[in-house]
Amino acid sequence: MKKHIVGMTAATALALAAVVHAQSVQPPGYMIANYTIKDQAGFKRYMEAAGPLAPKYGGKIIVFNLNATAVEDKPKSVMAIAEFPSLADAQRFYNSPEYTAARKFRVESTEGSVVITEGFVPPKQ
């Protein structure tokens, strides 16, 4: 009986640890931009100002393509995706004074959209 209770307690502890771990896995945050460059000089100013900022907020550029190939609909030609440790980190980056100052160059020199979203964390099986 004692072995059975100890075994059940250990199994329960492992199950609870798995649930806590699954709940503590924070999904990454992403900033996804899709735009067309209208003014090369203005865009160059944006790149110079914004280029070094993402790492300061834990981010990294995982996609940057000036000539992305559209396979459905009519998206813009530039595709850029920055990954951050969390949605809050992506929002902190986007709203930071440094990026706010750089962002005005992108807004003035491009046409398109930017989305900030939480990434997907698959459930544990």
N, C-alpha and C positions, 0 to 999 in steps of 0.2 A: 504494500500500500504506500509505504514511504517513497519508494522509487517512482511510483505512478504520480504522486503529488509533485515530486521534484521535477519529473519530466514535463508535466503539465505547466508548471511554473516557468520552466525554461522556455517551453514553446510559446507561452503567452508573452514572455519578455521579448523573445525574438520577433514575434508578430508585431508587438507594439513598437519596437525599435524600427522595423521596416516601415510602419505607418508614419512615424515621426520623421524618418529620413526622407520619405517620399514627399511629405508636407514641407520639409525644410529646403528642398531643392527649389531654388528660386529661378524662374524662367529668365532667360536673357531678354534684354530690350534691344530693339532695332530701330534705326532711323533709315528709312527707305526713301530715296529721292529719284524722281524720273522727270527729266526736263530736256529742253532743247536750248542750246546756247544761242543767244541773239547778238551778244556783244563780247567778242573775244577778249578785249582789253579789260573790261569789267569783270569777266569771269576769271581772268588771270589774277586780278586783285583779290577776288574771293578765295582762290586756291592758295595764294600766298598767306592770307590772313587766317583761313580756316584749317589749312593743311596740318599744322602741328597740334591742333587743339584736342582731338578725340582722345589720345592717350592720357591727357590730363584728367579725364573723367572715366578712365578705365576702359575706354573704347578702342576699337581697331577697325580699320576699313577692311571689309572682306570682299566687297565688289566695287569696282570703279571701272566702267567701260564707257568710253566716249561714242562708241558705235555699236550699241547693243542691237541684236537682230530681233525684230518683232516677228512673232509667229502667230499672234492673234491680235485682232483689233488694231489700233493705231497708237501705241505708246510712243513716248518721246525717245530720242536717240541715246541720251545719257542715262545710265543706270548706276546708282551708287547706293551701297548698303554699309552702314556702320553698325557693329555689334557692341553692346555694352553689357556689363554684368547683370543689370536689371533695368526694368522700365523706368524706375526712378532715376537711375544714372543717365539714361538716354534723355529724359526730360530735363535733368540738371544741366547736361551739356547744351541742349537746344536753347534753354533759357538763360544760360550763363552770359555775363556781360561781354566776354570775349567773342562768343559765337554770335551774339546779337549784333555786335559791331560788324563782324564778317558777313553775316547773313544778308545785310542790306546790299552788298555787292552782288550776291547770287540773285536776289530778288530783282534787282535792276537789270541784270545781264542775261537772265534765263526766263523761260516760260515752262511751267510744269507744276509738279506737286511734290510734297514731302509728307510722309506719314511716320508717326512714331507708334510702335506696337510692341506688345509682349510676344516673346517667342513661345514655341511649343515645347513642353516637357512631357514626353510620353509617360503614361501611368506604369508603375512597376507591375509586373505580372506575378 
